[in-house]
Amino acid sequence: MASEREEYVRGEEQVGGPTYTVDELAARAGVTVRTVRFYGTRGLLAPPVIGARRVGHYGPAHLSRLALIEELQRQGMTLAAIERYLEQLPPDLSARDLAVHRALVASWAPESAEEITRRELERRAGRALADRDVDRLAAMGVLDKGPGPDVFRLDGSLLRLGVELLDVPIEHETILASRTVLLEHARAAAQELARLFQDHVWNPYRESGEDPDHLSAMKSLSAHMQPMVIQALVTAFQRSLSEELRTAFRTPPA
């Protein structure tokens, strides 16, 4: 009979990365085991790889898909609507692709912060959080210190990503520097795009003396453009980052 270690390695090879039991998957996703199994029966979540001891092995793609389902629910979608939504996605999306897709979905939600206790924070994070973990989450903009010692203001849309980054071996100072770079460049891109829209689309319409209906249409257009611009920025950034990382880690010729 295979040892637990052999079974773990076999499961890891089959799912393409680290594996989790159903309890571990639920804890990492911040949901209950019952929720995981319910999604499985509805076909929203792929079945696990079954090991030699009839233990189900879940992988990174399961975790990312589960996070996407939870995000869609937070957006107010019904299970039937989520089923139709997921059916339109390519079946071979990787965990990274699903994570990017979830980020796009989350970006449509209005900014909101909620006060949360440390106990509830750990429950939703699916793990215990040391003080250093809390500091790292704060550095990533996931939460801020609240009015009490164990109360925080949480951006729930960023929690899952932040918790995943806790396991990445990156120093606290590097996280702060990375966040500063992202915010500065994102703000600069937003300002430049807003200026282009104002100079080349909005101002010409306003100065042409068009009727009020046309002006209302232009305001509506600017609102509808936001999702398209965000998706274009995310896609461009993802491709640029992949190319830069390939270049940075390319093995030099011998």
PyMOL commands that set and color helices and strands:
alter all, ss='L'
color gray80, all
select helices_A, chain A and resi 4-15+22-29+33-41+60-74+79-87+95-107+118-125+131-139+156-165+172-207+212-248
alter helices_A, ss='H'
color red, helices_A
select strands_A, chain A and resi 49-50+56-57+114-117+143-145+151-154
alter strands_A, ss='S'
color yellow, strands_A
deselect
rebuild
show_as cartoon
